[in-house]
Amino acid sequence: MILSNKRANSLAGSAMVMAPLLMIFAAAGHSEAQAAGPAPKGSEPAAAKTMQQGRQLFQDWSCGACHVLHDAGGHGQAGPSLDQGHRSIQYIAGRIANGGGPMPPFAGSLNDDEIEALAIYIAQEPGR
């Protein structure tokens, strides 16, 4: 394919503008990845603590009276089984906070950190 001189010059000019921009974006992404680095030490114990807190909340608030979640001893049949299906942490947290269907809202009873810990536990429960 033969390009006209005008078209060839236009493409060359575009490439000259884009190349430095791509290099800047690539360098920015690279430095962000380097800045993020490996997970900070202590993050695994924090995750384990969150899971433990979520499990304890599930048990303390008798979530198992309505929901099946074998890891926490839940055998209820009124709500959906939490051993099945994969729901996002955001979805679960919203359902805990705002309720839905027969489930009451818990936003006034649990604080945001407790709702998040419970949602993380349900979403990532180790028996799945």
C-alpha positions in Angstrom: 0.0 0.0 0.0 1.4 3.4 -1.0 0.6 6.4 1.2 0.5 9.9 -0.1 3.2 12.1 1.2 0.6 14.2 3.1 -0.8 11.1 4.8 2.6 9.6 5.6 3.7 12.9 7.2 0.5 13.0 9.2 1.1 9.5 10.5 4.7 10.2 11.3 3.7 13.4 13.2 1.1 11.5 15.1 3.6 8.8 16.1 6.0 11.5 17.3 3.4 12.9 19.5 2.0 9.6 20.8 5.4 7.9 21.5 6.4 10.3 24.3 2.9 10.2 25.8 2.9 6.4 25.8 6.3 6.4 27.5 5.0 8.8 30.2 2.0 6.6 30.8 4.1 3.5 30.9 6.6 5.1 33.3 3.8 6.3 35.5 2.2 2.9 35.6 5.6 1.3 36.3 6.4 3.7 39.2 2.9 3.2 40.7 3.4 -0.6 40.6 6.9 -0.1 42.2 5.4 2.3 44.8 2.7 -0.2 45.7 5.3 -2.9 46.1 4.5 -6.1 47.9 1.8 -6.3 50.5 2.9 -4.7 53.7 4.0 -7.1 56.4 1.2 -7.8 58.8 -1.6 -7.7 56.2 -2.2 -11.5 56.5 -2.8 -11.3 60.2 -5.1 -8.3 59.6 -7.0 -10.3 57.0 -7.2 -13.3 59.4 -8.4 -11.0 62.2 -11.1 -9.5 59.9 -12.3 -13.1 59.0 -12.4 -14.0 62.6 -14.3 -10.9 63.5 -16.8 -11.5 60.6 -17.3 -15.1 61.8 -17.9 -14.0 65.4 -20.4 -11.3 64.2 -22.2 -13.9 62.1 -22.6 -16.1 65.2 -23.3 -13.3 67.7 -26.1 -11.8 65.6 -27.6 -15.2 64.9 -27.3 -14.9 61.2 -27.2 -18.7 61.1 -30.9 -18.8 62.3 -31.8 -17.7 58.7 -28.8 -18.6 56.6 -26.8 -21.7 55.9 -23.1 -21.1 56.4 -21.5 -24.2 57.6 -18.2 -22.7 58.7 -20.1 -20.6 61.2 -22.6 -23.2 62.2 -25.5 -21.6 60.3 -28.3 -24.0 59.2 -31.2 -21.6 58.7 -33.6 -22.0 55.8 -35.4 -18.6 55.7 -32.7 -16.8 53.8 -30.4 -17.9 51.0 -27.6 -20.3 51.6 -24.4 -18.4 51.9 -22.3 -21.5 51.2 -23.5 -21.3 47.6 -23.1 -18.5 45.0 -20.6 -15.8 44.9 -21.6 -12.3 45.8 -19.4 -9.3 45.9 -18.3 -7.8 49.2 -20.1 -4.6 48.2 -23.4 -6.4 47.4 -23.3 -8.3 50.7 -22.4 -5.2 52.7 -25.4 -3.4 51.1 -27.7 -6.2 51.9 -26.5 -6.3 55.5 -26.8 -2.5 55.9 -30.1 -2.0 54.1 -31.8 -5.4 54.4 -34.0 -6.7 51.6 -37.0 -8.9 51.3 -37.5 -10.5 54.7 -34.0 -9.5 55.9 -34.0 -6.5 58.2 -31.5 -3.7 57.9 -28.6 -3.8 60.3 -27.1 -0.3 59.6 -28.4 1.1 62.9 -27.2 -1.9 64.9 -23.8 -2.6 63.3 -21.2 0.0 62.6 -19.6 0.3 59.1 -16.4 -1.6 60.2 -18.6 -4.5 61.5 -20.7 -4.6 58.4 -17.5 -4.7 56.2 -15.9 -7.4 58.3 -19.1 -9.5 58.1 -19.4 -8.9 54.4 -15.8 -9.9 53.8 -16.2 -13.1 55.9 -19.4 -14.1 54.0 -17.8 -13.4 50.6 -14.5 -15.1 51.3 -15.6 -17.8 53.8 -12.9 -20.5 53.7 -15.3 -23.4 53.1 -16.1 -22.3 49.6 
